[in-house]
Amino acid sequence: MATRKGLILLLLLFCFAAPPAMQRVEAMDPVTIAILTPIAIKGAQVAAPYVMRGLMSGAQHMVSMGYDLVNFFRLPLGVVQATVGIPFGQLGNGVRNMIAGGIAPFKFVIKTLLLPIAFCRIGGG
């Protein structure tokens, strides 16, 4: 019974609190859009080279993130090489792979945090 009263009270609270919180929408008339379209097209033409450069920089950064993501799998590979592969002389390679696989998650996190900056081509890419 108390839960039902609480739900009714919550519903009434939303009914009276939600309308003032709603944003007012205003549409732009088609004549204004038709007048401003040529200006927007010229602005887009000026900005296009910078946008393409930023997208290319971000794509390169994402490829390097993919390389680090693949390096995650070097940790279990290194463990197998360092344990099962000892008779076959794989201890050195296994240790190298374990170190690279252990560092890869940290590099991936750092590159993920720098991804928005890479799209702006400020650095970190």
N, C-alpha and C positions, 0 to 999 in steps of 0.2 A: 504494500500500500504506500509506503514511504517513497519507494522508487517511482511509482506512478505519479505522485504529487511532485516529485523532483523533475520528472520529465515534462509535466504540464507547465511547471514554473519556468523551466528552461525554454520551452517552446514559446511561451508568452514573452520572455525576455528577448528572444531572437526576433519575434514579430515586431516589437517596439524599438529594438536597437538597430536592426538591419536597414530599414529605409533611410535613416539619415547617413548611414555609412556608405550607401551606394553612390557611385560617381555619376555625374550627369554627362550624357553623351550629346555632343553637338556635331552635326554633319556639315561638311563643306559643300557649297553649291557647285554644280558642274561648270559654271562659267569661270569661277576662280581656278578650278583645276585646269581647265583648258588654257587659261592665261599663263599659269605657272609651269606648265609642262615643258615648253622650250627651255626655260631657265634650268629646270631640273635635269634635262638631257645634257645641256652644256656642262653642268656641274659633274654629272656622271662621267662624261668624256674626259674631263680634267682629272678626276680621281681614279680612273680605270688603271693607269700604269702602277700607281701606288698600291691599289688593291691587289693586283696580280702579283706584284713583288712580295707583298705580305703573305698571300696565299702560298706562293712558292716556298718562302722561308718556313712557314708553318708546316708545309708538307715534308720538307727536308727534316724538320725537327721530329715529326711523327714517324718518319722512317727510322731515325736513330732510336726512337722509343721502341719501335718494333724489334730492332736489333737487341736492345736490352731485355725485352720481353722473351726473346728466344734464349738469351743467356741464362734465364731462370733455370732452364733445364740442364745446364751444365753442372749444377750442384748434385743432383742424383747421379748423373753420369760419372762425375768425379768420385763419388762414394763407391760406385760399382767398380770403377777402374782401380781405386786405391785398395780395395779389399779383394775382389775376385781376380783382378788383373795383376797382382803382385808377381805370380810366377811367370807372367809374360812380359815383365819389365814395364808395366803401366803405372807404377807408383808416382813418378814425376808428373806425368800427364794428368793423373787423377788429382793430385794436390793442386796443380794449376787450374784444373776445371772446378774444383771445389772453391777455390779462392774467387775465381771469376763469377761463379754461380752465387756465392755469398754476397758479393758486392753488387751484383746486378739489381736486386730489388731497391737498394738505396739510390742507385743511379736512376732507376726508372721513376722513383718518387720525386726526385729532384727535377728531372726533365718534365714530369707531369705538372709540377708546380710552375715551371717556367714556360709551359706551352702557350698561355695567353700572351706572354711577352714576345714569344717567338713569332706569333702571327702579326705583331706590330713591327717586327723586324728591328727591335731595339737592341736585342742581344740574347744571349742564352741559347742560340740556335747553332 
